[in-house]
Amino acid sequence: MADPVVTDPATVTSKKKRSPRKKFKFPDGWIARGFTFEVEWPDDHQVASSIRSQFGGRRFAYNWALAQVKADMDARKTDPSHASVQWNLYALRKRFNAEKPTIAPWWSENSKEAYSTGIADLCVALKNWSDSKAGKRKGKKVGFPKFRSKRKDRARVRFSTGPMRIDPDRRTVTLPVVGALRSKENTRRIERLVRVGKARVLNATLRERWGRLFVSFSCIVENHQYPAPAKGGRAGVDLGMRVLATIVDSDGDITEVPNPAPLRATLTERKRVGRQLSGRIPGSRGHDAAKAKLASLDRRCVHLRKQASHQLTTMLADTYSEVVVEDLDLAAMKKSMGRRAFRRSVSDAALGQIRPQLTYKMAWRGTTLTIADRWFASSKLHHGCGCRLIEPKKLAKQLVCVVTGEIVDRDINAARNLRDWPDTAGQDSSGAVGAVAPPASESSDGQDIGLSDAVGGSVRPEPRRRPHPLRPEPTREPREGVQHE
């Protein structure tokens, strides 16, 4: 018997043919924005316990709903006529509300949003698993959801109803059940917009990370008129690890944005603190101090990456009318690196953050973001010449032109090709440029050693196969119009 049908958590169905919940429609001229603030842990022990209770209630609802789903799946294997609860938010939450006096007599201590958040998260996980199993979801294969423990679960809870406000003092944030929390930074970014009616809070998420509390507000904000791009024109952006971004614009100006590489900068310190943490007794002061030090290093790396990507994308959106970036396959990049240190560098650069940020920032300003084809060889294709560049060694920064012998900078050449894309796309190996390939180099035994030709095709010898003693060699039929000696 097939598994129950997975429906969208936002879709509500029942025996009364309840109509689907409509998606929120943005008013004209309004956009979605998020604001995150770090808040202090309350000094009141009762309030701090209430916050942890919200996190635990969400985790409890998630595990309970997952147990119900697995029990129904097991029951359907033995009894195909077993009536299973549908895998959507409405059905699971309805059953939880009916059973919560028995399974969770303490349910009234927490907000109803805590339980709803846990069940909604499970519905999303089930849908991702179902779509991945059916081949409808791109990317890495998603496994069946697992039970979440207190040690590994990301503590968070989302509130969509109740008092969610930013007080006029610009230092206090109020959430349902939890109450008032003191913000560590000024909240004027969102308070003044809400006060004048240019923003509206849709929901708020309270989460714990690195032992600290953060509140994130999802809002709709009236989009204001951004000034025209400072420079205008078109720019090609090549993202990398040596340099975070190499920018070449229509005027030929070259700008290089350095890569902060925060993980590499703190790797030695992280190893030292990790050794201290492993050698100390859990629960002791030394163990807590080492754990806090390691968390501070993690927090610094994350914030430096976000700062670098936001500064880069804001500069691009404010400067150019059109930006061309490449469609990177980061998972394939990691696999092709080979060494663990190289794979770590790909993750440390956080290149996956730049394209989504450019997408919404340029949409706000009414400018154009162009995504080059993933298979466009921007680095290996010589700009203006059309030949395929030779790489002296893997990941070399300086490439060699086989036609002119010119030494070409890999990143600048890629940025120029992206700037002129798709005009330069016809010069790729698939487009066959009319450059003449140099004679193939030969080794001492007369075999080709595999240099790349001018149009990008790899000239490599066919692998030698040892003849099978009992299997005859296959014969190839000659093609029409081709003469063989």
PyMOL commands that set and color helices and strands:
alter all, ss='L'
color gray80, all
select helices_A, chain A and resi 45-78+89-103+107-109+112-134+188-195+262-278+285-319+330-337+340-349+351-365+410-419+425-427
alter helices_A, ss='H'
color red, helices_A
select strands_A, chain A and resi 30-39+156-159+165-166+172-175+179-182+199-209+212-222+234-239+243-249+254-258+322-326+368-372+398-400+407-409
alter strands_A, ss='S'
color yellow, strands_A
deselect
rebuild
show_as cartoon
